[in-house]
Amino acid sequence: MTEVYSSRAVQDILSREGLAPLKKLGQNFLCDINIVNKIAEAGTPEGGSVIEIGPGLGALTSALLKRTEKVLAIEIDAGMVKALGTILDGYDNIEIIHEDVLKCDMDELAERYFQGGRYEVCANLPYYITGPVIMKILNLKKLPDTITVMVQKEVALRMAARPGDTEYSGFSASVQYFGTPKLLFTVGPSSFYPSPDVDSAVVKLELKRQFDIAFDCYDRVVKGLFGMRRKTVLNNMVKAFGLDPAQARELLEKAGILSGKRAEELSPADFAGLAGAMADAGIL
């Protein structure tokens, strides 16, 4: 195992391997051992299985390997995959997959390596793919028990925002189908090399279905009603689902939602109720 817990150590490894941080991949390498251990402890039970997305140079990976029975690390950068082979030498409970997480079949990978068993997702996510990665995970057939990720602080606040908050968005409502994420702690730029321009935060979400309606139906309604943020939910229903105003009003009434409200005023329970009414009407 190679030491990666300082900016100097990270620079030395990059130099040795002929690598450099790739801005297009959002590579800011975590190199603070205290933060690494806090994330690993918050995100994984002892002896469990975990998928890590974007392991980079393996700082978090090594902490996960010490806690868990199996780590499946998905890394898009071939140079990092090669470097990890040296950095993590000596561990026999890791599989490194050289793929784009947004294109790979995570259900198939989880089935192949965890045999359908329980697992977690724990990662320091690149800022530029945070939203798409989280939404991909929420749409998996075999969901992880939890997601614990470090993201841009602004994104963490959006994930945990409540109806009426400035940060509340369609992303907030979609994530909260599974409950309210917990913002665990913030992380300053000095914990990374190179240092990002913004603060980060670690957020954890237990994936427990809160509603009877299927997530894909719920998410379609959330996206439809947030389609034109300044418009009322009635106008968005007409536009997004091709309904006539009378039909849209009837569905909103069944769900107990005033037609003049806007999407940012609706709770996850409101979206679920409307999705249920629309499913019953054969629209979803």
C-alpha positions as CSV (number, residue, x, y, z in Angstrom):
1,M,0.0,0.0,0.0
2,T,1.4,3.4,-1.0
3,E,0.8,6.4,1.2
4,V,-1.5,8.9,-0.4
5,Y,-2.5,11.1,2.6
6,S,-0.8,14.4,1.7
7,S,-0.7,16.7,-1.3
8,R,3.0,16.0,-1.6
9,A,2.4,12.2,-1.7
10,V,-0.3,12.6,-4.3
11,Q,2.1,14.8,-6.5
12,D,4.9,12.2,-6.1
13,I,2.6,9.4,-7.2
14,L,1.3,11.4,-10.2
15,S,4.8,12.2,-11.2
16,R,6.0,8.6,-10.8
17,E,3.1,7.3,-12.9
18,G,3.4,10.0,-15.6
19,L,-0.1,11.3,-14.7
20,A,-1.7,14.7,-14.0
21,P,-5.2,15.7,-12.7
22,L,-7.6,15.9,-15.6
23,K,-9.9,18.8,-15.3
24,K,-12.4,17.3,-17.8
25,L,-12.8,14.4,-15.3
26,G,-13.1,16.7,-12.3
27,Q,-10.1,15.0,-10.6
28,N,-9.5,16.6,-7.2
29,F,-7.8,13.9,-5.1
30,L,-8.8,13.5,-1.5
31,C,-5.6,13.4,0.7
32,D,-6.8,14.0,4.2
33,I,-6.7,10.8,6.3
34,N,-9.1,12.2,8.9
35,I,-11.8,12.9,6.2
36,V,-11.1,9.6,4.5
37,N,-11.7,7.7,7.7
38,K,-14.9,9.6,8.6
39,I,-16.4,8.9,5.1
40,A,-15.5,5.2,5.3
41,E,-17.0,4.8,8.8
42,A,-20.1,6.7,7.9
43,G,-20.6,5.0,4.6
44,T,-20.0,1.3,5.2
45,P,-20.7,-1.3,7.9
46,E,-17.9,-3.6,9.1
47,G,-17.6,-6.6,6.8
48,G,-20.0,-5.4,4.2
49,S,-19.7,-4.9,0.4
50,V,-19.4,-1.5,-1.3
51,I,-19.2,0.1,-4.8
52,E,-16.9,3.0,-5.0
53,I,-17.2,5.4,-7.9
54,G,-14.1,7.2,-9.1
55,P,-11.5,5.9,-6.7
56,G,-8.7,8.0,-8.3
57,L,-5.5,7.3,-6.4
58,G,-7.2,5.1,-3.8
59,A,-7.2,7.2,-0.6
60,L,-10.8,6.4,0.2
61,T,-10.5,2.9,-1.4
62,S,-7.8,1.8,1.1
63,A,-10.0,2.8,4.1
64,L,-13.0,0.9,2.6
65,L,-10.8,-2.1,2.0
66,K,-9.8,-2.2,5.6
67,R,-13.5,-2.1,6.7
68,T,-15.3,-4.3,4.2
69,E,-15.3,-7.7,2.7
70,K,-15.4,-6.6,-0.9
71,V,-14.9,-3.3,-2.8
72,L,-15.9,-2.9,-6.4
73,A,-14.2,0.3,-7.7
74,I,-15.4,1.8,-11.0
75,E,-12.8,4.1,-12.6
76,I,-13.0,5.7,-16.1
77,D,-9.3,6.9,-16.2
78,A,-7.0,4.1,-17.6
79,G,-4.0,5.9,-15.9
80,M,-5.7,5.7,-12.5
81,V,-6.6,2.1,-13.0
82,K,-2.9,1.3,-13.7
83,A,-1.7,3.3,-10.7
84,L,-4.2,1.6,-8.4
85,G,-2.7,-1.7,-9.2
86,T,0.5,-0.5,-7.5
87,I,-1.0,1.6,-4.8
88,L,-3.4,-1.1,-3.5
89,D,-0.9,-3.9,-3.9
90,G,-1.5,-6.5,-1.1
91,Y,-5.2,-6.2,-1.0
92,D,-7.2,-9.2,-2.3
93,N,-10.7,-7.9,-1.6
94,I,-11.0,-5.4,-4.5
95,E,-12.2,-5.5,-8.1
96,I,-11.3,-2.5,-10.2
97,I,-13.5,-2.0,-13.2
98,H,-12.2,0.3,-16.0
99,E,-15.5,1.7,-17.2
100,D,-17.6,4.9,-17.4
101,V,-20.0,4.6,-14.5
102,L,-22.7,6.4,-16.5
103,K,-22.5,3.8,-19.3
104,C,-21.8,0.6,-17.4
105,D,-24.5,-1.8,-16.2
106,M,-24.2,-1.4,-12.4
107,D,-27.0,-3.9,-11.8
108,E,-25.0,-6.6,-13.6
109,L,-21.8,-5.7,-11.8
110,A,-23.5,-5.8,-8.4
111,E,-25.1,-9.2,-9.2
112,R,-21.8,-10.6,-10.5
113,Y,-19.6,-9.5,-7.6
114,F,-22.0,-9.4,-4.7
115,Q,-24.3,-12.3,-5.8
116,G,-27.4,-10.3,-5.2
117,G,-26.4,-9.5,-1.6
118,R,-26.6,-6.2,0.2
119,Y,-24.2,-3.5,-0.6
120,E,-23.5,0.2,-0.2
121,V,-22.3,3.0,-2.5
122,C,-19.6,5.2,-1.0
123,A,-17.6,7.7,-3.1
124,N,-16.0,11.1,-3.6
125,L,-17.9,12.0,-6.7
126,P,-16.6,14.3,-9.4
127,Y,-18.7,17.4,-9.3
128,Y,-19.6,17.4,-13.0
129,I,-21.4,14.1,-12.9
130,T,-22.9,14.2,-9.4
131,G,-26.5,14.5,-10.4
132,P,-26.5,11.9,-13.2
133,V,-24.6,9.4,-11.1
134,I,-27.0,9.7,-8.2
135,M,-30.0,9.5,-10.4
136,K,-28.6,6.4,-12.1
137,I,-28.2,4.7,-8.7
138,L,-31.7,5.6,-7.7
139,N,-33.0,3.9,-10.8
140,L,-31.1,0.6,-10.2
141,K,-33.2,-2.6,-10.0
142,K,-31.1,-3.8,-7.1
143,L,-30.7,-0.7,-4.9
144,P,-27.8,-0.3,-2.4
145,D,-28.8,0.0,1.2
146,T,-27.2,3.5,1.4
147,I,-25.5,6.1,-0.6
148,T,-22.7,8.1,1.1
149,V,-21.0,10.6,-1.2
150,M,-18.9,13.7,-1.0
151,V,-20.3,16.3,-3.4
152,Q,-20.1,20.0,-3.9
153,K,-21.7,21.6,-0.8
154,E,-24.2,23.4,-2.9
155,V,-25.4,20.1,-4.3
156,A,-25.6,18.6,-0.8
157,L,-27.8,21.5,0.3
158,R,-30.0,21.0,-2.7
159,M,-30.4,17.3,-2.0
160,A,-31.5,18.0,1.6
161,A,-33.7,21.1,0.8
162,R,-37.3,21.1,1.9
163,P,-40.3,22.5,-0.1
164,G,-40.2,26.3,-0.1
165,D,-36.5,26.4,0.4
166,T,-34.5,28.4,-2.2
167,E,-32.4,25.3,-3.0
168,Y,-35.4,22.9,-3.4
169,S,-35.6,21.5,-6.9
170,G,-36.7,18.6,-9.0
171,F,-33.5,16.9,-7.9
172,S,-34.4,17.4,-4.3
173,A,-37.8,15.9,-4.8
174,S,-36.6,12.9,-6.7
175,V,-33.9,12.1,-4.2
176,Q,-36.4,12.4,-1.3
177,Y,-38.6,9.6,-2.7
178,F,-36.3,7.6,-0.5
179,G,-36.3,9.9,2.5
180,T,-34.3,13.0,3.5
181,P,-30.6,12.9,3.0
182,K,-28.4,13.6,6.1
183,L,-25.7,16.2,5.6
184,L,-22.9,14.8,7.7
185,F,-20.1,17.3,7.5
186,T,-18.4,19.8,5.3
187,V,-14.9,19.5,3.8
188,G,-12.7,22.4,2.9
189,P,-10.6,22.8,-0.3
190,S,-7.4,22.1,1.6
191,S,-8.3,18.4,1.9
192,F,-7.8,17.9,-1.8
193,Y,-5.0,18.1,-4.4
194,P,-5.5,20.1,-6.5
195,S,-7.7,22.3,-4.2
196,P,-11.1,22.9,-5.7
197,D,-12.6,26.4,-5.7
198,V,-15.6,25.4,-3.5
199,D,-16.4,23.6,-0.3
200,S,-17.6,20.0,-0.4
201,A,-20.0,18.1,1.9
202,V,-20.6,14.5,2.7
203,V,-24.2,13.4,2.5
204,K,-25.8,10.1,3.3
205,L,-29.1,8.7,2.1
206,E,-30.7,5.4,3.2
207,L,-32.6,4.0,0.3
208,K,-36.0,3.1,1.7
209,R,-39.1,3.5,-0.4
210,Q,-41.4,6.0,1.2
211,F,-44.3,5.6,-1.2
212,D,-46.3,2.8,-3.0
213,I,-45.9,4.4,-6.4
214,A,-42.9,3.1,-8.5
215,F,-39.9,5.5,-8.5
216,D,-39.9,5.8,-12.3
217,C,-43.5,7.0,-12.3
218,Y,-42.8,9.4,-9.4
219,D,-39.7,10.8,-11.1
220,R,-41.6,11.4,-14.4
221,V,-44.1,13.5,-12.5
222,V,-41.4,15.4,-10.6
223,K,-39.6,16.2,-13.9
224,G,-42.8,17.2,-15.6
225,L,-44.0,19.6,-12.9
226,F,-40.5,21.2,-12.6
227,G,-40.3,21.5,-16.4
228,M,-41.2,25.2,-16.4
229,R,-40.4,26.4,-12.9
230,R,-42.2,29.7,-13.1
231,K,-45.4,28.1,-14.3
232,T,-48.1,26.6,-12.1
233,V,-48.4,22.8,-11.7
234,L,-51.6,23.0,-13.8
235,N,-49.7,24.5,-16.7
236,N,-46.8,22.1,-16.4
237,M,-49.2,19.1,-16.4
238,V,-50.8,20.3,-19.5
239,K,-47.5,20.9,-21.2
240,A,-45.6,17.8,-20.0
241,F,-48.3,15.2,-20.3
242,G,-50.4,16.5,-23.1
243,L,-53.5,16.8,-20.9
244,D,-56.4,19.2,-21.3
245,P,-56.8,21.7,-18.4
246,A,-60.0,20.1,-17.1
247,Q,-58.4,16.6,-16.9
248,A,-55.3,18.1,-15.2
249,R,-57.4,20.0,-12.7
250,E,-59.3,16.8,-11.9
251,L,-56.1,14.8,-11.2
252,L,-54.7,17.6,-9.1
253,E,-57.9,17.7,-7.1
254,K,-57.8,13.9,-6.5
255,A,-54.3,14.4,-5.2
256,G,-55.3,17.3,-2.9
257,I,-53.1,19.8,-4.7
258,L,-54.2,23.3,-5.6
259,S,-53.8,24.0,-9.3
260,G,-52.3,27.4,-8.8
261,K,-49.3,26.1,-6.8
262,R,-45.8,25.8,-8.2
263,A,-43.7,22.7,-8.1
264,E,-41.3,24.0,-5.5
265,E,-44.2,24.2,-3.0
266,L,-45.0,20.5,-3.3
267,S,-43.7,17.9,-0.9
268,P,-42.5,14.4,-2.0
269,A,-45.8,13.1,-0.6
270,D,-47.7,15.5,-3.0
271,F,-45.7,14.2,-6.0
272,A,-46.4,10.6,-4.9
273,G,-50.1,11.3,-4.5
274,L,-50.3,12.9,-8.0
275,A,-48.3,10.1,-9.6
276,G,-50.7,7.6,-8.0
277,A,-53.7,9.4,-9.4
278,M,-52.1,9.7,-12.9
279,A,-51.2,6.0,-12.8
280,D,-54.7,5.0,-11.8
281,A,-56.0,7.1,-14.8
282,G,-53.6,5.2,-17.2
283,I,-51.5,8.3,-17.9
284,L,-48.2,6.9,-16.5
